[in-house]
Amino acid sequence: MVYTLILFAHIMSAILSIGPFFVLIPLLKRMEGVAENVLDAQIQTFKSAIRLVKHAGHVLVASGVLMIWLGYWPWSTSWIIMTLAIMFASVFFLARAFKPTLKKFESRDHDRSHLIKKLNRSVWIYILLLLVMLWLMVAKPQLWQ
């Protein structure tokens, strides 16, 4: 029963780690031609989504560790090692991809179009990283022995 609850928390946190990025895609398209005060509100929405993803990621990692500890998968399993490697890479990517770019919107001489393109590229890269990790967790491929 405990394992099932942890699994549920893990799945919910995975949804909350990926889902907000699909909301950000149309938001980025709308950011191009809006007034500055509307842009500020949209940037705050973007920051809130990133914050939600970050905290959901904490639950995702904690529940994943508990499931490995309570389950029968050893830490040396190839899909676990690859998931952890991609996860650590994505943590560094998340820290460098969004916050510095969002901060640049605060300067009055920013190139809005360039920053939006940069955010859009970062969103898609992060979605790809998350989907690869999701595939590894669902498919559990044996990548090596």
JOFEN-V696343 format. One record per residue. PSI is psi in whole degrees, 0 to 359 (999 if undefined). BURIAL is # if it has 16 or more other ideal C-beta (glycine too) atoms within 10 Angstrom, else .. Layout:
PSI_BURIAL, PSI_BURIAL
//
This chain:
318_., 316_., 320_., 320_., 320_., 319_#, 318_#, 314_., 321_#, 314_#, 316_., 319_., 329_#, 318_#, 315_., 342_#, 334_#, 316_#, 311_., 333_#, 329_#, 338_., 328_., 335_#, 307_., 331_., 318_#, 323_., 324_., 341_., 342_#, 308_., 23_., 163_., 161_., 320_., 325_., 320_., 318_#, 318_., 321_., 323_#, 321_#, 321_., 316_., 313_#, 320_., 320_., 318_#, 319_#, 317_., 315_., 318_#, 313_., 324_., 325_#, 325_#, 315_., 321_#, 313_#, 313_#, 315_., 325_#, 316_#, 316_., 321_#, 321_#, 318_., 318_., 341_., 198_., 7_., 124_., 154_., 337_., 2_., 136_., 319_., 331_#, 315_#, 315_., 322_#, 316_#, 319_#, 315_., 323_#, 314_#, 320_., 320_., 330_#, 315_., 321_., 314_., 319_#, 325_., 340_., 327_#, 307_#, 311_., 322_., 317_#, 326_#, 326_., 338_., 338_#, 334_., 142_., 344_., 30_., 153_., 94_., 313_., 316_., 316_., 321_#, 318_#, 320_., 316_#, 318_#, 314_., 317_., 320_#, 313_#, 322_., 316_., 320_#, 316_., 314_., 315_#, 322_#, 326_., 316_., 320_#, 316_., 316_., 320_#, 327_#, 311_., 330_., 55_., 147_., 102_., 331_., 172_., 999_.
//
